[in-house]
Amino acid sequence: MQWLAPAVLAVAIAPVTQAAEYAGGDEITVLQGFKPGGGSDALAQLVQPRLSEILGINFVNEYMPGATGAVAWTRLAKQSPNDGSVISITNTPMLMTNYIMNDAISYDTDEMTPIANVVTDPGIVVVNADSEYQTIENLLDAAKQNPGTVTIGNSGVGGDDFFTTILLEQASGLSFKRVPFQGDGPSATAAMGGKIDASFNNLGNVYSQIESGNLRALAVFAEERLDTLPDVPTMKEKGFDIVAGSSRGYSAPAGIPVEARQQLIEAFQTLAKDPDFQAQAEQRAMNLDVVTGDDYRAMIDQMEERFRGVWDEVKDDVAQ
């Protein structure tokens, strides 16, 4: 695996409240497995300034894009100190599908300490505002007429958008040309620039561009229409029973001190109750789904079981 030189961005915010001394030191490095500007980065910019206030420490984002997050997560599991000074944003299902699909990836979630899930972000189909595809039916009709030529961007092989495309192909009998990017942000940018026909993305990452008129939403992979986009149909309405999305949270290396783990968990629990944080998340169309500690571990384990089953069904038919 080729390691990329990380870009580093400090989030240096002086604590405004007195907090008990954090057992992991006075600074936490947060590994991000994707380029700046995507869903992980948006989560960091919302969450970490508030965590800094709660814990009384600084956070430093270290961007390590590559291999659909596996570069950063391998670093977390294999090479990071387990003293509480390094954590990572962990994106599911990518966290597990990376090694489910690729035997060359050596980490697994047993080498991590799940701390907290923060958001679960519904999947969405977006196109350039000037796209010829005015509706999801237009896009599907084009794929029917020209199999394998309609270009669909995703956040990387093994990500939720990648699997969502496969599930739609299975359900519809259609075939698309899947185009992987290093994260949701570059995929959305490519759609805005008309370089791909559509991006299968996540609501929280593209909502502002939809609101500003740079992207048009065609459908959402949700159980019901979203309050933030009431005029956008679900794929279930169109006859495809596909509900999908991405969850984003934080994990540490395995074996971090019990005190540091508990302080981090309690910080996320405090954050979840903050009305201002809740309002900011709603404003950014981030669907809060705070799950901490052992419950987050159970969530990850259940997802791994589910996606192992999906991959076992399709791996012989899927060209990566």
N, C-alpha and C positions, 0 to 999 in steps of 0.2 A: 504493500500500500504506500502510495506517495504522500509524504507529509507536506502540507502547505504552510508557509510562514504565516503565523497569525497576525491579524491586525488587532491592536489593543486600544480600547477606549475606556477611560476612567469615568466613573460616576462618583464624583467626590462631593458628598453632601454632608455638611456638618450635622451631627445629631441635634435635634431640637428638644428631645425629651431625655431625661435621665433613665438609662437602662442598666440592668445588671450586666456585669462584664461578660462578654461573649467568650465561651470556653475555647473557641477556635481562633482567637486573636482579634486584631483590630481591623482586619480587611479580609474580604472574601473575593476570590477570583471566580467569575462565572464563565464557564466554557459554553460557547454557542457554536453549534455545528453547521450553521448556515450564514450566508452573507448578511450584512446589515440591511435593514429595510423590509425584512420579511416578518412572518408572524411571531417568531421567537424574539426578535428584536423589539417588536411592538409590546410584547409581554414584559420584557425586561424594563423598558422605559416606563411602563405603568407601575410595575410591582416594586422594583428595586429601590427607588427613592424612598418609598414608604417603609420598606424593610430596614433601610438604613436608619430611619428615625426610630423605629421600634427597637432595634438591636444596638443602636449607638455605634455602628461601624460603617465603613465605606465598602462599596462594591465596585469591582473592576470587570468589565466585559472583555473577554478574549475571544475573538472571532476566528474559528477554525473550520471553514467550509470544506466540504469534500466527502465523497462516498455516502451521501444522504445522511449526514450526521455522524457516520461511523468514525471519522477521524477524531472528533471531539470526544465521543463516548469511549473509544478505545483509550484515549488519553486519561479520561476520568477513571476508568476501571483498572488500567494497567500501570499508569505512570504518575498519578497524582497522589500527593500526600493525603492520608486519611485522618488528618487532625482537625477537620472542619474548616480549613482555610480555602478549600476548592470544592465547588459544586458545579452542576451543569443544568441547563435547561434540557429536559428530556421530553421528546416529542413521541407520542404514541399514535399509531402503531409502528412508526419507523424504528423506534428503539429496538423492537423485537424482530420486525420483518427483515431488518438488515441481516441478521445472522440466521434467521429461518431460511432465507433465500440464498445465502452466500456462505459456503463453508470456509472461505478464506477469512471471514471476519471472526476474530478470536474472542471478543468480549461476550458476556451475557449478563442478564440482569441480576444474577446471583452475586455478581461482583460489585453491586451498587447498593446503596441505602436509599430507597425512595423516601423523599421528604414530604412533598405535597403536589398534587395536581391543582391547577388553578383555573384553567378554562377548558371547555370542550366546545370546539368551533365547528359549526355545521359546514358541510361541503356545499359548494355553489359552482354554477357554470357561468362564466362571464366572457363577453366578447368586446371588441372595440366598439366605441359608441357609434361609429359610422359603418359597422359591419353590415353586410348584406343579410346576415342571419338575425331577423327581427324576433324570432321565437325559437323555443327549443325544438319545435317541429321542423322548422327550416333547417336547423343544424342536422337533425337526424335524417331528414330527407336527402340532404346532400351526401351524407355518409352512405345512404342506401344506393344512391345513383352512382357514386364513385367510391367503391369500397377501398379502404386503406389509404385514402388520400387526404381526408379531412384531418388537419393537424390539431392535436389536443395537448396542451402543455400540462405538465405536472411538476410537483416539487422534488421529484427524484424517484428512481426505480426503487420500489419497496415502500413508498410513502402511501398515505391514505388516498391521495388523488390518483396514484398509479393503480391501486387496487379498485378504486371506484370506477375507473375507466374499464378495467377488466370485467367488473360486475355488470356494467351497462352493456358491454359487448355481449356477454353471456345472455343477459335478459332480452336483448333486442335482436340478436343475430347479426348485428352490424360489426364492422371493423373500422378502427381509426388508426391514424398514424400517431403513436404516442411520442411526445417530445419531452425528455426529462431536463429539468433545470436544477440548479443548486439552491433550491428553496422556493417558497411561494412567491416571494417578492420578484425575482427575475421572471418567473412564469407570468405573473400579472403584467409586468412591464412589457414583455413580449406581446401579450394580447393587446395592450394599449397601443403599441407601435404597429400593430397589424402584421407582425412577423409570424404569428400562428393564428389559426382560425378561432380557437377558443382556449381558455384556461380553466381546468378543473382546479379549484382553489378553495380557500376557506373564507367565510364571511368576514371575520375580524380583520383579515389582511386586506380585503378589497373594498370594504364598505365605504371608506372615505372617497375612493375613486368612483364608486357608483354614485354617491351623493353629489360629487362635483361634475358628473357627466362625462367622465373619461372612459368609463366602462358601463356596459349594459348587462344586467343580470337576466339570464334566461330561465333558470330553474334552480331550486335548492334541493339538496339531499337530506331532507328533514321529514319528521313525522307529519308536521303541520306547517302551514304558512307561518313565516316569521313576522313578529310585530314590527320589526324594523323595515321589512320589505313586504308589506301586505299584498302587493299586486303581483308578486313573483310566485309562480306555481311551484308545487313540489313535484318531484319525479313520480311520486306515488299517484298524484292526480293524473299523470300522463300514462299510467298503466305499468310503471316499473317500480317494484317494491324494493327500493334501495334507499337505505338510510345510512349516511356515512359522514365522517368528519375527522378532525384531529384534536387530540387532547395535548395540552402543554403544561408541564409542571417542572419540578426541580428534584434532583437526586444528588447524592454525595457518593464518594467511594465507599465500598464495604468497610465496616469496622471503625467508623468514626466514633469519637467518644460519646457515650450515652448522654452526657450533659449537653454537648453541642447539638446533637440530634434533637433532643427535647426542646432546646431553646429555639431552634429553627422551626420545629413543628408548631410551637406555641406562637411564634411570630406570624406564621401564616394563618393560624386560627384567629389571632387578633386582627389581622388585616382583613379577613373575610367579613368581620363584623363592622368594619369602618364604613359609615354611610357615604362619605366622600369618595372612598375607593369604589364602592358599589356604583355610585353615580358616574364616575369617570369610566368605569368599565362599560356601563350601559351606553354612554355617549360614543364609545369607540366600537360598539357592537360586539363586545367580548362577552360571551356567555359564561358567567362564573359557574364553576363546578369544583369547589374547593374540597378536596379529599386528602386527608393527611395520614402519615405514618403507616401503620399496618394496613389500613384500609386502602391506601394508595398501592401498597405492595400487592394486595389481593386484586385490585383493579388491573394492574400490569399483568399478573399471572393469568387472569381470565382472558385478557386480550390476546396474550401469547397463544393460549390454547385455541382461541377462535381463529386466529390468522394462520396458525399451523394447518388447521383444517382446510381453510380456503386455498392456501398454497398447494397443499397435497392434491387438491382437485384440479388445479389449473396448470401446474408447473410443466407438465409435458406438452402443453399446447401454447405456452406463452414464450414468445421470443423476447428476451430482455434487451 
